[in-house]
Amino acid sequence: MILGVRNVTKRFGGLQALTDVTFELPGGQILGLLGPNGAGKTTLFNVINGVYAPEAGHITFRGKEITGWPPYRVAQSGLARTHQVVRPLNELTVRENVMVGACFGRERHSLASAAHVAEDVLNRVGLSERSRQITGSLNVAQKKRLELARALAARPHLLLLDEVLAGLNPTEIALMVDTIRRIRDDGVTILMIEHVMQAVMSVSDRVLVLDYGILIAEGRPQEVANNPKVVEAYLGNPAMAQKLLADEAG
Amino acid sequence: MDAWRQPGCWLTWLGVLIGGLAVVLMRDNTVRELAFTLLMFAALASSLNIMMGYTGYVNFGHIVFFGLGGYTGFYLISQRGWSVYSAALVGGLAAAALAGLLGSAILRLRGAYFALATIGINEAARAFVNNFTPFGGPTGMFVNFSEYAQYGGAAQALWLTYAALLAVTLMTLVLSGMVRHSRFGLGLMGIREDEDAAVVMGVSAPRFKTAAYALSALAPGMVGTLFFFKNGNVEPGDAFRLQMSIEMLVMVMLGGQGTVLGPVLGAVTYERLRGFLLTSPLFKNLHLAFAGLALLLIVLFVPTGVVGWLRARFPRLRRLLA
């Protein structure tokens, strides 16, 4: 088991963002994290990588308790993530962005070896010809790839991907899904938040579904897709709808 | 080190070295005084640039390190009989240590809040020195004329101080270039561009920012000691002028923040303009108004300064002006 989340609770004032979330992630898998907007998926990422401290619960990473660690320490121990809204270092070149990941991630490269890592990773995500450009000049799809490249340059054990497919066109999605699979095959465990249902169902080994901060389902993609609770979370309760309609008519 | 292979770095260093040595050869007191001011501004602006240009933290209190470092060094010279060289070194180290302490407290603040805190520190430092008897309180301290004997007379002492300042300025510029092209500098620039993103990538921002703040305080402490030694006296009003902090900001912005050459270029340009404005009968009391106006125009129209503008205008210069 590479990541363990036990009874994690996170509140923002009166808003209960996460309630008693518990799950485990074995090494080498791709775990999809699903849920409607506002379900607490990104909050869960933020709690796992130390941006927020949880009110209760524990997070273990590779056997070590990392609850309450600052994000840079979590990153240095081999847990990298991407952001839903891209956060490029705009005035730096694409290569320098990726070098930040390599220099300060798990392997703590020197500047010279970080440059090699950056070229290698940019090749893998298909950005090598942009390497010398200023990052601000990239388009959204390229910035999403850059987010991924920066995280990969850290050579993480575990990668948290926050909606890397959102806003991409079908061709770009296919490319990205392919890239994600190859990352997994290189031995990196992946936890991914995704809304593009078809993609996440095909790429994930297992999926979790979060609704109003509560884990409502867990299992293989097909099982979860047919789980009535999940259908309800996304589409509402069909029985309840019938009843309300009947009440209104009566 | 990478910096030695960057033309933008070593051309700057070489330029300052040749210019500085040429002044020594000329043996002209007026030229020396002018060069002293230029070098002082270049060193102060370059050190401010480490915090402001590389790390992205606007600091209105840079002059505090000049003042307190200078006071410490001057105290050692005038009251303890130290030589100006070791006093300058200790003045710089004292300023850096103070920045390290202050930094761990106020560097939790970001953006405008940090900038405001640095103004507060300037006023606090002035009030402290005004009431601190070992530093002479409001009247300050002065150097006994006999002190100059060990340097071969007052005239010779001024030349030696100038040479020391040239060395300190070059050291600052080398430091600036080395930071700019190092792993540490990459972390700082990550913090400048997006601190939260940098932290998520593993940059230990608190440690990096404090280190940058301490590093940026080293040169002002040394320059302060040399400047007050040259003047022969020090008093609180001279040591903690908020307007000098602002003038330094203008120099960095004018030349181009985040580059090695920029602050030097900005320092020279601003000093020449200031010299012109101060001596012109029409503008003589308006040079600060001009500084404010210049800052406004730069922020509005060329936020990257002269060097940044040149880089954007002529992409081929990009490598040269790193």
Interface residues (C-beta under 8 A of the other chain):
Chain A: N49 V51 P70 P71 Y72 R73 A75 Q76 A80 R81 H83 R87 P88 L89 N90 E91 L92 E96 M99 V100 G101 C103 F104 G105 R106 S110 L111 A114 R150 A154
Chain B: D2 H181 S182 R183 L186 G187 M189 G190 R192 E193 D194 D196 A197 A198 V199 V200 M201 G202 V203 S204 A205 G258
